[in-house]
Amino acid sequence: MSNLLEVHKVVKQYGDYVALNEVSLNVPKGSIYGLLGPNGAGKTSLIRIINQITLPDSGEIILDGEKLQPKHVQTIGYLPEERGLYTSMKVGEQCLYLAQMKGLSKAEAKVQLEYWFDRLGIQGWWNKKIQELSKGMAQKIQFVVCVLHKPKLLIFDEPFSGFDPVNANVIKDEILALKEQGATIIFSTHRMESVEELCDHIALIHKSNKLIEGKLSDVKRQFRTNSFEVGILTDNVEGLMYDITQKFTVSPASFKSLNDDLKLDIQIGNATPNELLNILTQRGQVTHFVEKIPSVNDIFIQTVTG
Amino acid sequence: MSIISLIIKREFIAKVRNKSFVVMTFLSPLLFVAIAGFIGYLSSMKAETKQIAIHDETGLFANDFVKQNKKEAAFKYLDLSQIDTKALKDSITNERFDGLIIIPKTNNLKELESKIEFISNNSPSISFIEKTQDVIAEKITKINLEKAKLDTLAIQKAQSAVNIHLIKASGEESLKGLNEIKIGIGGAFGYLIMMFIIIYGNMVMRSVIEEKTNRIIEIIISSVKPFQLMIGKIIGTSLAGLLQFIIWAIIGLGLMFAASAFFGVNVGPTTRISPELMQSAQNEMSGSVQMYISELWNLPIASIIIGFVIYFIGGYFLYSSFYAAIGAAVDNQTDSQQFLLPILMPLILSVYIGFFTVVNDPHGTIAVVFSMIPLTSPIVMLMRLPFGVPWWQIAISVSLLFATFFLVVWFAAKIYRIGILMYGKKPTWKELYRWLKY
């Protein structure tokens, strides 16, 4: 799979402060790419550089095989974290204006707007002023403005903030639908569960450096601890413990189970899961056997604090 | 280019649709006319006639004062030389009279010159005192002349009134009064530019701050360059401003005509003059009016109008770039004060220079220097233009203005670019300087 966006050794300095230190990223075409990092890591700086709001001090950015140029703003849709609209302008006019700035003709913009307003169930808003809308309603308009010109690359910075769960779900489905249609999506958020749910690639930026990048499953494999959660029903607890502690590191675990079983966390190291299973089955009834997969949250906290 | 025109259009429509813009556009000329009418009404009201008592012990002057009594005059003189001064002084304190002139008896007229007193409760106006002094002095002079046995009539005839004609080296004749017209034209244009810069520069600044506080700015500059946004904003706002000025001019003229018809404000001379005097005056006047008109046509009208347009554009753009940069640097309007002062200073300075220095000496060093300095040239040079300015000075001034304009726009765009994405910080001058280097 080729990359839609390649960031090569981008450096950005503000005075003495280094916001981005030779950061490189590869965003595959058609992926949902989670851009993670703690506050102040440099995510927004990077996103602004991709949007050509600021220029990098050094390094280059390739979009769809071409060096990033001013014309590319028309192929990018950006939903910034700090977003707003002209409060005293009418919804329809405002959307037309912003769409035209992205290179759409007025007629095209109108067609697209009607499609999206219809899709999100906000047809009646055309003549309302933004100041008459609630925050969540304004967010919907901003989402429409961001996707209106059918950009190849979409950049969402905390897209779900301000939405109630129902509308957050609507937006999530729209993002997935856009991906189906072939758009590439960069997704920056602190909500790890939505990263887990949506992203197939992630990158983690910390203190101006990129620490992790790759397919979500690859990253998780990289962070696997080779430990298993085990539930077992046995009469001879001592015998079982003797057997497994010979080979593996064991600690008590807690998970939900319908059985009154012994719950263990077992680190198998270089051994195979089967070796563990053999020992367990000799000593009792295995009711639960699951590899502990690190969550994005675990990976994030481990990388940032470690 | 089409994006800039899109921005210009939006800014223009946003400004024009704004309620306060509509209200201001239609209310200010009404207010202006109402105030002008009120002032006109006040000044047309007759002032109370003041009663001035004269106690003339010499008996020489009282008649000259009383002779001046006329209907509707501001002062009425009463010869009360027979009444005792003490009683008169009391009547002043009782406010029966507004003033009392006491002319004592002296040994000779020379002594009298410094012995005359005026008593009143409120201090009199300077013009009244001068007038009184003139009446007495004239009389004393007359008496002195008669004493010296000189023919006063012959002396009157011998006195001459000189009227110097002003002629330029290029051969055109000019009128003295024309200088005032020149100052009027230059001053009006200069003042107009200053007002426009302050009003619409502020509007540019407010609109930049609005985008910042709305947080729409990041969405917009992911589509357009900050520079395009800034220029579009400045042009759009100035077009809205021009529209407002044009509407004001039309409404103002209409209302002025209506008001002058309604209040019956007399434009012509109010005092009645004998027909012969009128005839001769008319001949004289029509002669000079013709000359004024022809002189007006001889003014460098083309260069004044072209100059107005050039300096208007240059000056307005120069200053609004400053305003835009300030708007970008601050989060709200109250924070803008510290940066606004240095902008207002040269504007005010140039108006003062225009009205004091240029008027006295249109081609003096100070006037020339300040008509070259870009921050003051739009106003000072415009005020000099009607007096005729050598083309090379205009060339230097205009090229300096536009060179500075491009420099300032470049700097302002840098501050703008950084500033619009900065929140929560009240920037210092030092910080602004650092932004320039980013």
Contacts between the chains, C-beta under 8 A, distances in Angstrom:
chain1	res1	chain2	res2	distance
A	14	B	438	6.8
A	15	B	434	6.1
A	15	B	438	7.7
A	48	B	421	7.5
A	51	B	222	4.3
A	52	B	222	7.6
A	53	B	218	7.0
A	53	B	221	5.3
A	53	B	222	5.9
A	53	B	421	7.2
A	54	B	417	7.8
A	54	B	421	7.9
A	70	B	225	7.4
A	73	B	222	6.4
A	73	B	223	5.4
A	73	B	224	7.8
A	74	B	223	8.0
A	76	B	222	7.2
A	78	B	218	7.7
A	78	B	219	7.1
A	78	B	222	4.3
A	80	B	215	8.0
A	80	B	218	4.1
A	80	B	219	6.3
A	80	B	222	7.4
A	82	B	215	4.8
A	82	B	218	6.1
A	82	B	423	7.5
A	83	B	215	5.8
A	83	B	216	7.4
A	83	B	218	6.7
A	83	B	219	6.0
A	84	B	214	4.2
A	84	B	215	3.3
A	84	B	216	4.6
A	84	B	219	7.8
A	85	B	214	6.7
A	85	B	216	5.4
A	85	B	219	7.8
A	86	B	14	7.3
A	86	B	210	7.9
A	86	B	211	7.8
A	86	B	214	6.2
A	86	B	216	5.9
A	87	B	214	6.0
A	88	B	14	7.4
A	88	B	18	7.6
A	89	B	14	6.8
A	97	B	6	7.0
A	97	B	10	5.5
A	98	B	219	6.7
A	98	B	220	7.5
A	98	B	223	7.2
A	100	B	6	5.6
A	101	B	3	6.1
A	101	B	6	6.2
A	101	B	7	7.9
A	101	B	220	7.0
A	101	B	223	4.2
A	101	B	224	5.8
A	102	B	223	5.3
A	142	B	219	7.2
A	145	B	219	6.8
A	146	B	219	7.9
